[in-house]
């Protein structure tokens, strides 16, 4: 048996309406997994759903920060063999301009929603033994940047949380790991381009020996973590950066 395949595994993917989450849902279905996708944008979620392989896929449009919506969604879920938490936003803010509203927004999506989802999934016993939980993090968690106080902090919190998940559920064989990626060509990449000058962005891209990543680069790592091939790996963070952190390129 190929330990990298996902046949007959049921995987929940959050943030599946765009970017890495969208590609993850497609790739997981192509690897034989049954995919459950969730996101807040019903139209874009439908677009993702139409691209999935197989006939046992499900979609839920839900706001994971709405406790009633979250509880109702989880009640309808089948038993899960894996979860890939992909929901996330980037909002650069200098420290002196941070407000409670933007703090709540960034941490709400990047951290709180994922913690609350895991709480509901475990409370309702929806996660099978030997399942795999994967969180989408960023190299910004360990390598912060100016204007990234909220984003970097939210991802650092997520990586620490993942380690606690790994500890608490190890007796059930449930694994928890993170993928810390550098710049990937997603809608967030386009947002970053618009927020900075083209010259600055071009200079930044030159720092990647292997170039800027694609969503599939991240989802390939996620497939490994969701598969039985990673059965002895938990509480870890895989760094995907195209060589960016090597420096002096």
WOSULCOR-V457743 format. One record per backbone hydrogen bond with DSSP energy under -0.5 kcal/mol. NH is the residue of the N-H (numbers start at 1). CO is the residue of the C=O. E is the energy in kcal/mol with one decimal. If there is no record, write none. Layout:
BEGIN
NH/CO/E
NH/CO/E
END
This chain:
BEGIN
3/1/-0.7
5/2/-1.4
6/31/-1.9
8/32/-1.2
9/6/-2.2
11/9/-0.6
11/34/-2.9
12/82/-2.4
13/36/-3.1
14/84/-2.1
15/38/-0.6
16/38/-2.2
18/15/-0.8
21/18/-0.7
22/18/-1.3
23/19/-2.1
24/20/-2.8
25/21/-2.1
26/22/-1.9
27/23/-2.9
28/24/-2.8
29/25/-1.9
30/26/-2.0
31/27/-1.3
32/29/-1.3
33/28/-2.5
34/9/-3.1
35/33/-0.6
36/11/-2.8
37/35/-0.5
37/58/-2.6
38/13/-1.9
39/60/-1.2
42/40/-0.9
45/41/-2.3
46/42/-2.3
47/43/-1.6
48/44/-2.0
49/45/-2.6
50/46/-2.0
51/47/-0.5
51/48/-1.5
52/49/-1.3
58/35/-2.2
60/37/-2.5
62/39/-1.6
62/60/-0.8
64/62/-0.8
66/63/-1.9
67/65/-0.8
70/66/-3.0
71/67/-2.3
72/68/-2.4
73/69/-2.4
74/70/-2.5
75/71/-2.0
76/72/-1.0
76/73/-0.9
77/73/-0.6
77/74/-1.1
80/126/-3.4
81/10/-3.0
82/10/-1.2
83/132/-2.1
84/12/-3.2
85/83/-0.6
85/134/-3.1
86/84/-0.9
93/147/-2.6
97/94/-1.9
98/95/-1.4
103/99/-2.3
104/100/-2.8
105/101/-1.9
106/102/-2.6
107/103/-2.2
108/104/-1.8
109/105/-2.0
110/106/-2.7
111/107/-1.8
112/107/-3.1
113/108/-2.6
115/111/-2.1
116/112/-2.8
117/113/-2.0
118/114/-2.1
119/115/-2.0
120/116/-2.1
121/117/-2.8
122/118/-2.4
123/119/-2.3
124/120/-2.4
125/122/-1.0
126/121/-3.0
127/121/-0.5
128/80/-3.0
128/126/-0.6
130/172/-2.1
131/128/-1.2
132/81/-1.6
133/175/-2.7
134/83/-3.1
135/177/-2.2
136/85/-2.1
137/135/-0.9
137/179/-2.7
139/181/-1.8
141/138/-1.9
142/139/-0.9
143/139/-1.9
148/145/-2.3
149/93/-0.5
152/148/-2.8
153/149/-1.6
154/150/-2.4
155/151/-2.0
156/152/-2.2
157/153/-2.4
158/154/-1.7
159/155/-2.1
160/156/-1.9
161/157/-2.5
162/158/-2.4
163/159/-1.3
164/160/-1.5
165/161/-2.3
166/162/-2.3
167/163/-1.9
168/164/-2.9
169/165/-2.0
170/167/-0.8
172/169/-1.3
173/170/-1.8
174/169/-1.8
175/131/-2.4
177/133/-2.4
178/236/-2.7
179/135/-2.3
180/178/-0.5
180/238/-3.2
181/137/-1.0
181/179/-0.8
182/240/-2.2
185/213/-2.6
186/184/-1.8
189/186/-0.8
190/186/-1.7
191/187/-2.0
192/188/-2.2
193/189/-2.0
194/190/-1.9
195/191/-1.9
196/192/-1.2
201/197/-2.1
202/198/-2.7
203/199/-2.0
204/200/-2.0
205/201/-2.5
206/202/-1.3
207/204/-1.7
208/205/-1.8
209/207/-0.8
210/242/-2.5
211/208/-1.7
213/183/-2.1
217/214/-1.3
218/214/-1.0
219/215/-2.4
220/216/-2.1
221/217/-0.9
222/218/-2.0
223/219/-2.5
224/220/-1.6
225/221/-2.1
226/222/-2.4
227/223/-1.4
228/3/-0.8
229/3/-1.4
230/224/-0.5
230/227/-1.3
231/228/-1.6
233/230/-2.0
235/176/-3.4
238/178/-2.7
239/237/-0.5
240/180/-2.6
240/238/-0.5
244/241/-2.0
246/243/-1.8
247/243/-0.5
247/244/-1.2
END
